[in-house]
Amino acid sequence: MGTDRAGIELPPHVLDYLGQEATLTLATATSSGVPRAATLLYVNRGPLLYLWVRPQSTTAKHVEQNPFVSFTVDEYSEDWRQTKGVQGNGECEVVLSGEEIARAALLFGQKFPTVSTGTSTMGIYFLKVNPTQVQFIDNTKADGDASPEEFGVNYHSDEVLNVFSDLPHQAVGGIEAELQTISADAGEVIVRQGAPADKFFIVVDGDVELVREENGKEHLVGSFGQGQFFGETSIMRGSPRSATVRAAVPSTLLALERETFRDLVAEALGTTGDFDRVIQRRLESLSE
């Protein structure tokens, strides 16, 4: 699982909002992509979110199969101009450390004194969500009126966390030379399920499909197109590839070796606007 991101700071108004609310909706999926959403009590420590579930629950079973989740924290308002909320993506895992279990239990006891009436945590799992991207919705500070031609209203959102957007410029100065260009024909395997995670990939042109093999059968679980990336999770978790990625059409990709990528993330848990500009220059040069 990815690095504990408690050290990353969220803006005070976002932390205040998370501290005031009590429930979040967690969207999970099976390894083959069957989705489910559940509303759960939560506490937070900085950007980290802690939940508790029963081991036999669908949510717990999904997280065991697939750590990628989305979540939202919001409150109902009859006036959409007063709408606030938090939306995000991240990785979810079962908390195994005794110290962290005790800390999560203490946080729940402090936030929900009438709910946490016992001292035993037997029979439950604490889950931890490590956000990778968070947006804060606040319609009280923006004009949410849609144009006369549009249906509905416009919701104002600001990205307040993205672990792939904060690396110092000096750390990416030499990255351009490290990027490798890879071409793949339609049907060609780029990474294979179960193989070591040795590279991080960015799709320059074309489309690639994500296929997972279970019980001798292949399941299409996703795809990546131009500008999207993959491979970072297996690298950061130190785990084998969880699925096979192959080109759906003739495709061009940029690849970054595992150690180079880990060095980047170790500095700032991200890949910054500076890194984004390096990638953009490579994309433009390859399309000329």
C-alpha positions in Angstrom: 0.0 0.0 0.0 1.1 3.6 -0.6 2.9 5.8 1.8 1.0 7.1 4.9 0.1 10.7 3.9 -0.7 12.2 7.3 2.2 14.5 6.8 0.6 16.2 3.8 -1.4 19.2 4.8 -4.9 20.1 3.7 -6.2 23.7 3.9 -7.6 24.6 7.3 -11.1 25.1 6.0 -11.1 21.6 4.5 -9.9 20.1 7.8 -12.6 22.0 9.7 -15.2 20.7 7.3 -14.0 17.1 7.7 -14.0 17.5 11.4 -17.6 18.7 11.5 -19.1 16.0 9.3 -19.9 12.5 10.5 -20.4 10.2 7.5 -18.9 9.6 4.1 -20.0 7.6 1.1 -17.3 5.1 0.1 -17.3 3.7 -3.5 -15.5 0.4 -3.9 -15.4 -2.3 -6.6 -14.5 -5.9 -7.0 -11.4 -6.9 -8.9 -13.5 -7.3 -12.0 -15.0 -3.8 -11.6 -18.4 -4.5 -10.0 -19.1 -1.3 -8.0 -20.8 -0.6 -4.6 -21.3 2.5 -2.5 -21.8 2.5 1.3 -22.3 5.2 3.9 -20.0 4.9 6.9 -19.0 6.8 10.0 -15.5 8.2 9.7 -12.8 10.1 11.5 -9.7 11.8 10.1 -6.1 12.5 11.0 -5.1 15.2 8.6 -6.0 13.9 5.1 -6.1 10.3 6.3 -9.7 8.9 6.7 -10.5 6.0 9.1 -13.6 3.9 8.9 -14.8 0.8 10.6 -16.6 -2.2 8.9 -17.5 -5.8 9.7 -15.1 -8.3 8.1 -17.9 -10.0 6.3 -19.3 -6.8 4.8 -19.2 -6.2 1.1 -17.0 -3.1 1.6 -14.4 -5.2 3.4 -14.4 -7.9 0.8 -14.1 -5.3 -2.0 -11.1 -3.6 -0.4 -9.3 -7.0 0.0 -9.7 -7.5 -3.8 -9.2 -3.9 -5.0 -7.7 -1.1 -3.0 -8.8 1.8 -5.2 -11.7 3.8 -3.9 -13.6 7.0 -4.3 -15.4 8.9 -1.6 -17.5 11.9 -0.9 -18.4 13.8 2.3 -21.4 16.2 2.0 -24.5 17.5 3.6 -28.0 18.0 2.3 -29.1 21.6 1.6 -32.3 22.7 0.0 -30.5 25.7 -1.4 -27.8 24.5 -3.8 -26.0 27.8 -3.2 -25.1 26.6 0.3 -23.7 23.3 -1.0 -20.4 22.2 0.4 -18.6 18.9 0.3 -15.4 16.9 -0.2 -14.8 14.5 -3.1 -11.8 12.4 -3.7 -10.0 9.2 -4.8 -7.5 7.1 -2.9 -6.2 3.8 -1.8 -7.8 1.9 1.0 -6.3 -0.8 3.3 -7.1 -2.7 6.5 -5.3 -1.2 9.5 -3.0 -3.9 10.9 -0.7 -2.0 13.3 -1.8 -2.3 16.9 -0.7 1.3 17.6 -2.7 2.6 14.6 -5.8 0.6 15.6 -5.6 2.1 19.1 -5.2 5.6 17.6 -8.2 5.1 15.3 -10.3 3.8 18.1 -9.4 6.8 20.2 -10.4 9.2 17.4 -13.8 7.4 17.1 -14.3 7.6 20.8 -13.6 11.3 20.8 -15.8 12.1 17.8 -18.7 9.7 18.6 -18.8 9.3 22.4 -22.3 7.9 22.3 -21.5 5.4 19.6 -18.2 4.0 20.9 -19.5 2.6 24.1 -17.2 -0.4 24.3 -13.4 -0.9 24.5 -13.1 -4.0 22.4 -12.4 -3.8 18.6 -12.9 -7.6 18.1 -15.1 -8.4 15.2 -14.5 -5.2 13.2 -11.9 -3.9 10.8 -10.6 -0.4 10.7 -10.0 0.8 7.2 -7.7 3.6 6.3 -8.1 5.7 3.1 -4.9 7.3 1.8 -6.3 10.1 -0.5 -4.4 10.7 -3.7 -6.7 13.5 -4.9 -9.2 15.7 -3.1 -11.6 18.4 -4.2 -13.5 20.8 -2.0 -16.9 21.9 -3.2 -18.1 25.3 -2.0 -20.9 27.0 -3.7 -21.2 29.7 -1.1 -18.1 31.4 -2.6 -19.0 31.3 -6.3 -21.8 32.1 -8.7 -23.3 28.8 -9.4 -25.9 30.0 -11.9 -25.8 28.1 -15.2 -26.0 30.0 -18.5 -29.5 30.2 -20.1 -28.6 27.4 -22.5 -27.5 25.0 -19.8 -29.6 22.7 -17.6 -29.0 22.6 -13.8 -26.4 24.6 -11.9 -22.6 24.9 -11.8 -20.8 23.5 -8.8 -17.6 25.3 -7.7 -14.8 23.0 -6.8 -11.1 23.5 -6.0 -8.5 20.8 -6.0 -6.9 20.8 -2.5 -4.7 17.7 -2.7 -3.1 15.8 -5.5 -0.1 13.6 -4.6 1.1 13.8 -8.1 1.5 17.6 -8.2 4.0 18.8 -5.5 7.5 17.7 -6.4 10.2 20.4 -6.3 11.6 21.7 -9.5 15.2 20.5 -8.8 14.0 16.9 -8.5 12.7 16.8 -12.0 15.5 18.6 -13.7 17.0 15.4 -15.0 13.8 13.5 -15.6 13.5 14.3 -19.3 16.6 12.3 -20.1 15.2 9.3 -18.1 12.0 9.0 -20.0 12.0 6.2 -22.5 9.7 6.1 -25.6 7.9 2.7 -26.2 5.8 1.7 -29.1 3.3 -1.2 -28.9 1.3 -2.8 -31.7 -2.4 -3.6 -31.2 -2.6 -6.7 -28.9 0.9 -6.4 -27.7 1.4 -6.9 -23.9 3.1 -3.9 -22.2 3.0 -5.4 -18.6 1.9 -8.8 -17.5 -0.1 -9.7 -14.5 2.1 -11.1 -11.7 5.3 -9.7 -13.2 7.6 -7.3 -11.2 6.6 -3.7 -11.3 9.7 -2.2 -12.9 8.3 0.9 -14.8 5.8 3.7 -14.6 4.0 4.4 -17.8 2.3 7.4 -19.5 0.2 7.0 -22.6 1.3 9.4 -25.3 -1.0 8.2 -28.1 -3.5 5.4 -28.6 -5.3 3.3 -26.0 -4.3 0.4 -23.7 -6.6 -2.0 -21.9 -6.4 -3.4 -18.3 -7.1 -7.1 -18.1 -7.2 -9.2 -15.0 -7.1 -13.0 -15.1 -9.1 -14.9 -12.5 -9.9 -18.7 -12.5 -8.5 -19.0 -16.0 -10.7 -16.3 -17.4 -9.8 -12.8 -18.5 -11.9 -9.8 -17.3 -11.5 -6.3 -18.9 -11.4 -4.0 -15.9 -10.4 -0.7 -17.4 -8.5 1.3 -20.0 -6.1 4.2 -20.3 -5.9 6.8 -23.1 -3.8 9.7 -24.1 -2.3 11.6 -21.1 -3.2 8.9 -18.6 -0.7 6.9 -16.6 -0.4 3.6 -14.8 2.0 1.4 -12.8 2.5 3.8 -9.9 0.5 1.7 -7.4 2.5 -1.6 -7.8 5.7 0.3 -7.6 4.8 2.1 -4.4 3.4 -1.0 -2.8 6.3 -3.1 -3.9 3.9 -5.7 -5.3 3.7 -7.6 -8.6 1.5 -6.2 -11.4 -2.1 -6.8 -10.4 -3.3 -7.0 -14.1 -2.1 -7.3 -17.6 -1.9 -4.1 -19.7 -1.9 -4.5 -23.5 -2.3 -2.1 -26.4 -5.9 -2.0 -27.8 -4.6 -0.1 -30.8 -1.1 0.9 -32.0 0.1 3.0 -29.1 3.1 5.1 -27.9 4.1 5.4 -24.3 6.7 7.1 -22.1 8.3 4.9 -19.4 10.2 5.8 -16.3 12.2 3.2 -14.4 11.0 2.2 -10.9 13.9 3.6 -8.9 13.7 7.0 -10.6 10.0 7.1 -10.0 10.4 6.1 -6.3 13.0 8.7 -5.8 10.6 11.3 -7.1 7.8 10.2 -4.9 10.1 9.9 -1.9 10.8 13.7 -2.0 7.2 15.0 -2.2 4.8 12.2 -2.8 4.1 13.6 -6.2 5.1 14.6 -9.7 4.6 18.4 -9.9 3.7 21.0 -12.3 7.4 21.0 -13.3 7.2 17.3 -14.1 4.0 17.9 -15.9 5.7 20.4 -18.1 8.5 17.9 -18.9 5.9 15.3 -19.9 4.0 17.9 -22.0 7.2 18.8 -23.9 7.8 15.1 -24.6 4.2 14.6 -25.7 4.5 17.6 -28.1 7.8 16.5 -29.5 6.5 13.0 -30.2 3.4 14.4 -32.0 5.4 16.7 -34.3 
